[in-house]
Amino acid sequence: MKKKIKKISLILLCIITLSFLLSYIFRNEILVYAIEKIQNKVSQKYDCTFKIGQAELIGISGIEMHNISLKPNNADTLLAVNTIKTKINLFEIITGDLQINNLEMHDGYIQLVKNKNGRNFDAFLKKDTLSTSTSKKNYAKTAYKLISKVLNLIPSEMKLNNLSLKIDDMGRKVGFNMQQLELQNEKLNSKIIVTSASEKQTWLLDGRANPREMKSDLRFHSADTSSIKIPYIEERLGLKSNFKNIHLQLNNIDYSSNELHIDGVASINQFTINHPKIASKDVVIDKAKFDYKFLLGTDFISIDSTSTAQLNEIKVQPFVEYNTEEDTIYKLKIKIPETQAQAFITSLPKGLFRHFEGMEAKGSFSYNLDFEFNKNKPNNLIFDSQFHKNNLQIVKYGEADLEKLNHEFTYRAIENGILQRPIIVGQSNPHFTSYEELPTVLKNAVLTSEDPSFMKHRGFITEAFKQSIIKNIKTKKFARGASTISMQLIKNVFLTREKTLSRKLEEILLVYILENNRITSKERMLEVYFNIIEWGPNVYGIGEAAVFYFNKKPQELNLNECLFLATIVPKPKKFMWQFDATGNQKDYVVKNQNFIKNLMLKRGLLMETDTIGQSIPIQITGNARSFLKIKLVEKDTIQATEEIEF
């Protein structure tokens, strides 16, 4: 028996030795076969021509290739490299399971072009239509395979010289020329020349990298003391951005028990961004850091709650998850631990909260947000926002002095960036109407239409916000807001009409401060609101509106006139389209006003006796009548073409 085993072992050894010798003798033929296999695959799958001018084996595992190119048919060349030297196993080429340990590349480029004929890289973005697999994707396993494959293609030792990435997007050009990159003994150094239409920069990437151990510690910065300006996106998106340096650490990639853990740290210093949709001027973040812990399982992808994001001195513990175990569920949890209020204010990005600059506060606060959306059960949305304060107090206001609401002040609306005529909010204005002078039915009609729970809420309506999110997700667009009178007041008195992220964030914070620090009463807020909102073309405040439409004082308005004024608040300059050619209100308008009236009756804001004698249609008798499109020309009526002056 032992002799038989020895004999079999000897035969196997001879076969292996012979295979090795044959592989070495015919290694060039094997190389040619491997190249032809790749060329055929590229041609059939991507409709591209892959060429290698010259290829030869050096020793057992060394390969040297010259004049390599990849060109899509009927499009610009995608890749061209003069020289590639590497060491790999030929059988790995055949099987497609490559692991590159050494690499040298000289003189080449990758070129991404988009022109009137299309893009030269489109073929590589197409989905595999031949795949018919209906099995559920294992996110952790798939991600680990992809990461391993990519890292295996990154050599543990390499030297790259004069390699470029060229981008030409409809004439918008930018080039990244890697003059040199060297990775030796885990130490990485590189120099990149970046050229665009307006800038020429030198970038440096250095640090330590070990693709086999799946670890890295890299720093990305400018060759001098200047900031790195990000090219292309300014011309493409109108977005200006730059930063001092970026630090990237990859500390751990571990796959076990069907879970993938990816841990590391990313940080950025002196990050500046400018875009008209973000803010009216530069937004600057001094320092930001993300200590990330990604966790992937068979049916979920998440940022673990042990991760920490830091913006200057503000620390946030986020949890984000995409889960497909049963339904498709999106989860978001945000926790801001106990934070000093002043540290929070001074840590806000400069330029994003300009109305808070100079603000001083004492005390502390903490915050928790719990959000969950089930794609298959959208009405079960969870939105729970909890703000806890500890002796929180505003000591000094910044540019937005909320205290002015308690005194007479001058308000000026802004239309298309232009300041309108000044409106005095106080007794020195003959059109000013105090809270006590406002007709109760008018107050209730406007509140019913605009913000029914105004007298009870603290600036925000959680349920309305939830319904807004549900509606916007269902329609896949911004179809519904959740604005309250508090938010409208802050926007009108303290902020501009610009539609930017900055204004919206400031609006939310200022509303919270106003409503939760007893700065002024609800009655005073409503009084200011009624005296500043626009009620028509160049008509501000209820005092002017009552005269403009009905030649009355606010106290003299009847029920139907109050209902009419309540319905035009959202679009006051389009009031004339509510009327037909005879000067009477259209049917749909009357139905809308009856809807509000019935709501008021249902909620006990009106009695049935209040509606007696109110079936007579309203008559516009003030200057507003000249804006109506009435066909019957009256002797004393002239079509107005100019705004009414008060």
C-alpha positions, 0 to 999 in steps of 0.5 A: 500500500505504501509503495502505491501511495509513493508511486501516485505521489511521484506521478503527481510530482512529475505532472506538476513539474512538467506543467510548470516546465511547459508553462515556462516554455510556452509562457509567451503563448499563454500570454498571447492567449490571455491577451486575446481573451481580454481583447475578445471580451472587451470587443464583444461586451463593450464594443471597444478595441483593446490593443497592445503593441508589444508584450513579453514575459520577463523571467517567471512572473514579470510582464512588460507591455508597450503601446497599450490603448483602449478605444471605443468604436466611433468615439475618442480614445479612452486609455493610452499608456506607453509602458507597463511593467508588472509581476503577476501570475499568468494563471491569475490572468486566465482565471481573472483573479488578479493580485498585482504586487509590483507595477511600473507605468510611464507616459499615458492617460485616461480621457473622459470625453462628452461631446455632441456625439455622446460619451466615450465611456458609456459602454462601461456604464451599461448594466448587465442585461444578461443577468437573470438572477433573482436571488436576494443580494448579500450586501456584506459579501458583495461589498467585501468581494468588490473591496478585495478585488479593487485592493488586489489590483492596487500594487504593494509596490509601484512607481508611476510617472507622467500619467494623466486624467483628462476630462472634456465635458462639452468643452469644459476641460480639466487635466490631472497630471500625475508627474510621479507616484511612488509606493515603497515599503508602505510609504506613499508619495505623489505629485499631481499637476492640476490644470483647468481654464482658470487655474494651475495647481500642484497637489500632493498625496502622501502617507502610508498605504498597505493594500494587502492589510487593507490599511491606509493613512493618507494626507491630501494637500497643496504643494505650498501654503495655499488651499486646494481649489476643486476644479471642473465643478465650478464650471459644471455646477457653479459650485466654488469650493476649496480646502486646506487639507484632507486626512483619510485613515482606513483602520480596519476591514473585517468580514466575519459571520456575514457582517462587514465592518469598515472603520476609519477616520476622515477629516478636512480643514478650512473647507470653503464652499460657495453656491447661490443655492447654499448661501449668498456668500462663502460658507467656511468650515474651520475643521470637520471630522468623521470617525466612521464605522460602516456596518453591512449585513446580508440585508442592510447597510448602515453607519453604526451609532458608535460613529462620531461626526464633529463640526468644529466643537459640535459633536454628533452621533449619527445612525443611518441604515438602509434595510431590506430584510422584509420591507425597504426601510430607511432609518436616521437617528441623530444624537447631539450629547450635552453641548454648551450653547456658546460652543454650538453658536461659535462652531456654526459654519461662518457665512451659513448663519450670518444672523447668529454671528455675534450672538451670545448664550449661556447654558447647554442643550442636547438633541435627539432625532428619530426618523424611519420611513418604510417605502412599502408603508409610507403612512407609518413614517416615524418622526420624533424630534426632542430638544432638551435645554438646561438653563439655556438663555440668549444673553446677546442677539446677533444681527437678528435682534428678536427683541425688536418685536416687542417695540415699534419698528420699521418693516421693509419687504423685499421684492426681487432683491429690492427693498420696498417702501417702509412700513411702521409697525406701531401706533405712529402708523395710521393704518396700524391695527392692534391685536384687540382691534382685529376682528375675531372672525378675521383672526380665526379665518386666517388661523384656520387657513394658515396655521390652526394650532398657532396659539398652542404650538412652539413654532413647528407642527410635528404632524404637519411636518410628517405629512409634508415628508410623506407627500414629498416622498410619494410625489418625488418632489417638493409638493408640500411645505409645513410652514407655520405663522411663526416661520412666516413671521421670522422670514418676513421680519428678519430674513430675505426671500432668497431660496437658500439652504442658509435662509431655511436653516436660520429660519428654523433656529430663529423660530425655535429661539423665538418660540421657546425663550418667551421673547414675545407673546403669541398675541404680539406675534399675531399682531405683527403678522397681520400688520406686515403681510402682503395683501395685494400689490403694494398693500401691506397690513390689514389696515391698508387691505381693508381700505384697498378692497372694501373702503372700510376699517378692519373692525367694520369687515363682515364675515364674507369679507374676512373669509375672502381676505383669509383666502388670498394670503398665500397669493395676494397679488393674484386676487383678481383671478378669483373674479369673473367678467362681471366682478363676482367671485368664481364658484370654486372661490366661493366653495373654498371660502365655504370650506373654511367657514364650515371648518370654523363652525365645526371647531366652534370658532363660529356660531350659526347665528354669525352666518345669518345674512352673510349669503350676499356676495362680496363687492370689491368697492375699493381701489382693488376694483380697478384690477378686476377684468370686468368687461362692462366698462363703468363710467368712473372705472379706469383699468389700473396699470400702476400699483396703488400708493399709500 
